Amino acid sequence: MATKSKTATKKKPAAKKTAAKAGGAMSLKQLAAGLADKFELGKAVSAEIASHVFDTIAVELKRGTKIRVPGFGIFAVANRAARMGRNPATGEAIKIKASKKVRFRPAKELKESI
């Protein structure tokens, strides 16, 4: 019987799961883990920072403020007028009330990078 020579092979450490899988969604926890790794912060601190950023964006949007992030895009609130629609099950005409929606317009740099 032939014996196989044993060579020492080093295994590469597994990549940290800080990014979402292709086509998937990235969670706030994953985003915070990425910040923690990049800036050498604790995960709890980076999670608090990321959460605060999104809370601030939400508060400012409620006030009607546009938020411009250079190289990323613009968040803004858009008013949607009341309109008539149809119930798809019955075909009956229904009135859809006016509402506000959050809009995002990506920056040129973001569009080109994707």
N, C-alpha and C positions, 0 to 999 in steps of 0.2 A: 504494500500500500504506500502510495506517495503521500508525503506530508506537506502541507502548505506552510510556506514560510509566513511567520507572523511579523508584520511590520506595524510599527506604532503609527497610527493615524490619529491626527488631532481633529476632533469635531469642532466645527464652528458653533459658537453660542447661538441659540435660537434668537431670531429677530424679535424685538419687543413689539407687542401688538398695540401700537399707538395710532395706526392709520386704519381706516375702514377698508374692508375688502373691496375689490373692484366692483363697482355697481351697487355697493351697499351704502348704508348710512353710518356716519360717524357720530358717536354719542358724546355728550358733554364730558363724560368720564374719560373717554379716549383722548379728547382734545386736551383736557387738563393733564393727562399723563404725558402727552407730547410736550406741553409747556414745561412741565416739571423736568423732563429729560434735557430739553434745550437750555433752560435757564438755571439748572441745578437748584430747583426749589423742591419743597416737599409737595407731595400730591395733594394734600389737604389745602395748602396755600394756593397752589395753582388752580384747584377746583373753585376756590372762593373767588379768585381773580376773574376767571372765565365767567362764572355765574354773575359777578358784579357787572362785567362788561355787557352781558346780554340784558340784565335787569335795567341798566342805564339806557340802553337802546330802546327798550320797551317803554320806559317812562317818557323819554323824549318824543317817541312816536305818538304816545297818547296826548302830548301837548301840541302835536301838529308840527314838530320840528323835523326838517330833513336832516339826515345823518349822512355825511359824505366821508367815505374812507378812501383816501387816495390809492389808486392802483387796484382797488377792489370793487367799489361801486357806491350807489346811493340808495338808501332806504328812505321811503316816503309813504305818507298816507294818501290814498286816493278815495274820493267820494264816488260812490256808485248811486246813480239815480234810481228812483222807484220805476218799476216796469211791469209789464204784463208777461206772464209765462204760461205754460201748460203743464197740467198734471199728466205725467207720462202714462199712468195707469188708466185714467179715465178720459183724457183728452180735454178735460174741463179747463177753462181759462181761470188763472189765479193771479192775484196781485202780489208781486214780490216787493217788499219794502226797501227803502233806501238803506244803504249800509256803507261802512268804511272798510277798506281793505289795505293791507300793507303791500306795497310794491317795491320791487328791487330792480334797479337798472345796473347791470354789470359795467365796470369800467373797460375801456379798450384793452388795457394791459391784461385783465383777467380773461377777456374773450380770446385774445391771441395766445394765451398760455395754455388754453384747454384744447 
